[in-house]
Amino acid sequence: MLLPLHGRKNVLLHGLPGSGKTTLVERLVQKIPYPKRGFYTREVREKGRRIGFKIITLDGKEAWLAKRGKGYPQVGKYRVYVESFEKLAVPTIQEVNPNEMVVIDEIGKMELFSKSFQEAVLKVLDSPVPVLATVGYGLIPFVEKLFERKDSIFAEVTPESRDYLVERVAVEFYRPGLLIAVEGLDGAGKSTLLKRLASTLSERGYKTLLTREPTSGEWGQKIREHLAAGSKISPQAMAELFLRDRREHAKNFLLPNLEKKQIILCDRYYISTMAYQGACDLDPEQLKRQNETWAPVPDVVLYLRVPLDQALERVSKRSLYKPEAYETRDFLARVERLYEEALKHFKHVVVDASRQEDEVLEESLKALEPYLKAWEERN
């Protein structure tokens, strides 16, 4: 399997009823080239009227999950057939092996009447097996616990995101390329290091692509203009600009090149948004969720750590230097703290960027060696 190196092998899709979650899962099953086990939950209609829901396994077997009528257990107008569900669906996610991918559509109120299903879901999510699942809405304690998991990627299915999510989610299960995000405070030396990394890796036979955020596209230009002018834009509006820029970047550059086995070096990514917009009192976890609906998770984050005073001194020496809104010492101290917290969510390597450029380059190359080796071996 060509799984990404970041280690988060569970993707949980969520969205309102009618958002197209099952259709999306069916398209992903066709696209991702692995053996798969699991099931779909499909509504059944007669003369345009919904009469119930059926479980359909990936190998074509089916049974009623729920049907209009009275009985126990009951969800609204539907009687839930727990016994038939457990007989047909639960074994498809229990009897798995490491070479298979598990598909669960969905983890919802009806399915969760089965205790054996709950146990099987938790077991497979905790296993080494990759899992693609849809998660229902509602105040269901089991579902609320799932949304607290740190080992999963969450993507919201909406009419706007549904078609795009085919490519975006597929890259979390099948990734020929390698995405390396380089992060750090302004003045940490990211841009200088990236150029030297790309050059050195090229000399060693690796072809790399350099990119950055904000990009040079329409939304990236707007971000740079606001930052340079010190605009009084709200944190929410700035976060939205970054998200729009990132969506275009992911769609037009990151996803296509990851599919082409490219090694991508990205100067700043959504970890920056978690740190900088988080320091503006937005919720870093919510920012992560919003961005990961649209942006692929990096295989590894290279974080350049530099003392705050040294970073500020380096920035002040730049020619034509004009401080941006985000360059006060107190603000950057909050950013620094949030960076350290955000890194816990990612495979990452911390590099001491307070030293000379050659030393920083040498340590960065050494830190990336395991990821480059793993990328070579799987390709």
C-alpha positions in Angstrom: 0.0 0.0 0.0 1.2 3.5 -0.8 -0.1 5.1 2.4 1.2 8.6 3.3 4.0 8.7 5.9 2.1 11.0 8.3 0.5 8.0 10.0 -3.1 9.1 10.3 -4.7 6.2 8.4 -8.4 6.8 9.3 -10.5 9.2 7.3 -13.9 10.1 8.8 -16.4 11.8 6.5 -19.2 13.8 8.1 -22.0 15.9 6.6 -25.7 16.7 6.8 -28.2 14.1 5.6 -28.4 14.3 1.8 -24.9 15.8 1.4 -23.8 12.8 -0.7 -21.6 10.9 1.7 -22.5 7.5 0.4 -22.0 8.5 -3.2 -18.6 9.9 -2.3 -17.6 6.7 -0.6 -18.7 4.7 -3.6 -16.5 6.8 -5.9 -13.6 6.5 -3.5 -14.0 2.7 -3.4 -13.7 2.7 -7.2 -10.7 5.0 -7.2 -8.4 3.6 -4.4 -6.6 0.6 -5.8 -6.6 -1.7 -2.7 -8.6 -4.8 -1.7 -11.5 -3.6 0.5 -14.1 -4.9 2.9 -17.1 -3.3 4.5 -20.5 -2.0 3.7 -22.7 0.8 2.5 -26.0 2.0 4.1 -28.5 2.9 1.4 -32.0 4.3 1.6 -34.7 2.4 -0.1 -37.6 4.2 -1.9 -40.9 3.1 -3.3 -42.8 5.5 -5.6 -40.5 8.3 -4.4 -41.2 7.6 -0.7 -38.5 6.4 1.6 -39.5 3.1 3.2 -36.2 2.2 4.9 -32.5 1.5 4.7 -30.5 -1.5 3.5 -27.0 -2.7 4.3 -25.1 -3.6 1.2 -21.7 -5.2 1.6 -18.9 -4.5 -0.8 -19.2 -8.0 -2.2 -22.9 -7.5 -3.0 -24.8 -9.1 -0.2 -27.7 -7.1 1.3 -30.1 -7.1 4.2 -32.5 -4.6 5.8 -31.1 -2.3 8.4 -34.4 -0.5 9.1 -37.8 -0.4 7.7 -41.0 1.6 8.3 -43.0 0.0 11.0 -43.2 -0.6 14.7 -40.8 -2.6 16.8 -37.8 -2.4 19.0 -35.4 -0.7 18.7 -37.1 2.2 17.0 -35.6 5.4 15.3 -38.4 7.7 14.3 -40.7 5.9 11.9 -38.3 3.0 11.4 -37.8 -0.3 13.1 -34.1 -1.3 13.3 -33.2 -4.9 12.5 -30.1 -5.3 14.7 -29.8 -9.0 14.3 -29.7 -9.0 10.5 -27.2 -6.1 10.6 -24.9 -7.9 13.0 -25.1 -11.1 10.9 -24.2 -9.4 7.6 -22.4 -6.2 8.2 -20.4 -6.6 11.4 -18.2 -9.5 10.1 -17.1 -7.4 7.2 -15.2 -5.0 9.5 -14.1 -7.7 12.0 -12.4 -10.2 9.7 -9.7 -8.0 8.2 -6.1 -8.3 7.3 -3.3 -5.7 6.9 -3.5 -5.8 3.1 -7.2 -4.7 3.1 -8.9 -1.4 3.5 -12.1 -1.1 5.6 -15.1 0.9 4.5 -17.8 1.7 7.0 -20.9 3.6 5.7 -22.0 4.7 8.2 -21.4 5.0 11.9 -24.9 6.3 12.9 -27.7 6.0 15.3 -29.3 2.9 13.7 -26.0 1.0 13.4 -24.9 1.9 16.9 -27.8 -0.1 18.5 -25.3 -3.0 18.0 -22.8 -3.4 20.8 -20.7 -5.7 18.6 -20.6 -3.1 15.9 -19.3 -0.4 18.3 -16.6 -2.8 19.5 -15.6 -3.7 15.9 -15.4 0.0 14.9 -13.1 0.9 17.8 -10.9 -2.1 17.2 -10.4 -1.4 13.5 -9.8 2.3 14.0 -7.1 1.4 16.5 -5.6 -1.3 14.2 -2.9 -0.7 11.4 -5.6 -1.2 8.8 -6.7 2.0 6.8 -10.3 2.9 7.4 -12.7 5.1 5.4 -15.9 5.8 7.3 -18.8 8.1 7.3 -20.0 9.4 10.7 -23.6 10.5 11.5 -24.7 13.7 13.1 -26.5 13.9 16.4 -25.8 14.0 20.1 -24.6 10.4 20.3 -21.9 9.8 22.9 -20.1 7.2 20.8 -20.0 9.6 17.8 -18.9 12.5 19.9 -16.0 10.4 21.2 -14.9 9.6 17.6 -14.6 13.4 16.9 -12.1 13.6 19.7 -9.7 11.2 18.1 -6.3 12.6 17.3 -5.3 9.8 14.9 -8.0 10.6 12.3 -8.5 13.0 9.4 -12.0 14.6 9.4 -13.5 16.0 6.1 -16.9 17.7 5.9 -19.0 16.7 2.9 -21.0 19.5 1.4 -22.4 20.2 -2.1 -19.4 22.4 -2.6 -16.7 19.9 -1.4 -18.3 16.6 -2.5 -16.7 16.2 -6.0 -13.4 17.7 -4.9 -13.1 15.3 -2.0 -12.7 12.3 -4.4 -9.2 13.4 -5.2 -8.5 15.0 -1.8 -9.4 11.9 0.3 -7.9 9.4 -2.1 -4.5 11.0 -1.6 -4.7 10.0 2.1 -4.8 6.3 1.1 -2.8 6.3 -2.0 0.1 8.8 -2.2 3.0 8.2 -4.6 4.5 11.6 -3.8 5.9 13.2 -0.6 4.7 16.4 1.0 7.2 18.2 3.3 6.0 21.4 5.0 8.7 23.7 6.4 7.4 25.9 9.2 8.8 28.4 11.7 8.6 32.0 12.8 9.5 34.8 10.4 13.3 35.1 10.6 13.8 31.3 11.2 15.4 31.0 7.7 12.7 29.0 5.9 13.1 30.5 2.4 16.9 30.3 2.5 16.8 26.7 3.7 14.3 25.6 1.2 16.4 26.8 -1.8 19.4 25.0 -0.4 17.5 21.9 0.3 16.1 21.8 -3.2 19.5 22.3 -4.7 21.2 19.7 -2.5 18.5 17.1 -3.0 18.8 17.7 -6.8 22.5 17.0 -6.6 21.7 13.7 -4.8 19.3 12.7 -7.6 15.9 13.8 -6.1 13.7 16.0 -8.2 11.8 18.4 -5.9 9.2 21.1 -6.4 9.3 24.3 -4.4 6.0 26.1 -3.4 4.8 28.5 -0.7 1.8 29.8 1.1 0.4 32.3 0.7 0.6 31.6 -3.0 1.0 34.0 -5.8 -2.7 33.4 -6.8 -5.7 35.7 -6.4 -6.3 34.9 -2.8 -2.6 34.8 -1.9 -2.1 38.3 -3.3 -5.0 39.6 -1.2 -3.5 38.1 1.9 -0.1 39.8 1.2 -1.8 43.1 0.5 -3.6 43.0 3.8 -0.5 42.0 5.7 1.6 44.7 4.1 -1.0 47.4 4.7 -1.7 46.3 8.3 -5.4 46.1 7.4 -7.9 45.9 10.3 -9.3 42.7 9.0 -11.0 40.3 11.4 -9.2 37.0 12.3 -12.1 35.1 10.8 -11.9 36.9 7.5 -8.1 36.4 7.4 -8.5 32.7 8.1 -11.1 32.5 5.3 -8.6 34.1 2.9 -6.0 31.6 3.8 -8.4 28.7 3.4 -9.5 29.9 -0.1 -5.9 30.3 -1.1 -5.1 26.8 0.3 -8.0 25.2 -1.5 -6.7 26.5 -4.9 -3.2 25.5 -4.0 -4.2 22.0 -3.0 -6.5 21.5 -6.1 -4.2 22.9 -8.7 -0.7 22.0 -7.4 -0.4 19.8 -4.4 -2.8 16.9 -5.3 -1.8 16.6 -9.0 1.9 16.5 -8.1 1.5 14.1 -5.2 -0.3 11.8 -7.7 2.8 12.2 -10.0 5.3 10.9 -7.4 6.7 14.4 -6.8 8.6 15.5 -3.7 7.1 18.8 -2.7 8.8 21.3 -0.4 6.2 23.8 0.9 7.2 27.1 2.6 4.5 27.4 5.2 1.2 25.4 5.3 -1.9 25.2 7.4 0.2 24.6 10.5 1.0 28.3 10.2 -2.7 29.1 10.2 -3.2 27.1 13.3 -0.4 29.1 15.0 -1.0 32.6 13.7 -4.8 32.7 13.5 -4.8 30.7 16.7 -2.9 33.5 18.3 -5.8 35.8 17.2 -8.1 33.7 19.5 -9.5 31.4 16.9 -9.7 27.7 17.8 -6.6 25.9 16.4 -8.4 22.5 16.4 -11.3 23.9 14.4 -8.8 25.6 12.0 -7.1 22.2 11.5 -10.4 20.5 10.8 -11.5 23.2 8.3 -8.2 23.1 6.5 -7.9 19.3 6.4 -11.3 19.1 4.6 -9.5 20.7 1.6 -5.7 20.3 2.1 -3.7 17.0 2.2 -2.0 16.3 5.5 1.8 16.7 5.2 3.9 13.6 5.4 6.3 15.4 7.7 6.7 19.0 9.1 10.2 20.4 9.4 10.0 23.0 12.1 12.8 25.6 12.3 13.1 26.6 16.0 14.8 29.9 16.7 14.8 32.1 19.8 12.2 34.9 19.4 14.7 37.7 19.9 17.0 36.3 17.2 14.0 35.9 14.8 13.0 39.5 15.3 16.6 40.7 14.9 16.9 38.8 11.6 13.6 40.2 10.2 14.5 43.8 11.2 17.7 43.6 9.1 15.9 42.9 5.9 16.2 45.6 3.2 13.1 47.9 3.0 11.8 46.3 6.2 8.4 47.4 7.3 6.9 45.5 10.3 3.7 43.6 9.5 0.8 43.3 11.9 1.9 39.9 13.1 5.5 41.0 14.1 5.1 42.3 17.6 7.0 40.4 20.3 4.0 39.5 22.4 2.0 38.2 19.5 4.9 36.1 18.2 5.4 34.6 21.6 1.8 33.3 21.4 2.5 32.0 17.9 5.6 30.2 19.1 3.6 28.5 21.9 0.8 27.5 19.5 3.3 26.1 16.9 4.7 23.8 19.6 1.3 22.6 20.5 0.2 22.2 16.8 3.3 20.0 16.0 1.9 17.3 18.3 -0.7 16.6 15.6 1.9 15.9 12.9 4.9 13.8 12.1 7.6 16.4 12.6 11.2 17.1 13.1 12.5 20.2 15.1 15.7 21.7 13.8 17.8 24.3 15.7 17.7 27.2 13.3 19.7 29.6 15.5 23.0 28.2 14.0 24.8 28.9 10.8 23.1 28.1 7.5 25.4 25.2 6.7 24.7 23.5 10.0 20.9 24.0 9.6 21.1 22.5 6.2 23.1 19.5 7.4 20.7 18.8 10.2 17.6 19.2 8.0 19.0 16.8 5.4 19.7 14.2 8.1 16.2 14.7 9.6 14.6 14.1 6.2 16.7 11.0 5.3 14.2 8.4 6.8 11.3 10.0 4.9 13.2 10.1 1.6 14.3 6.5 2.0 10.7 5.4 2.8 9.5 7.3 -0.3 12.1 5.6 -2.5 11.3 2.1 -1.2 7.6 2.4 -1.8 8.1 3.7 -5.3 
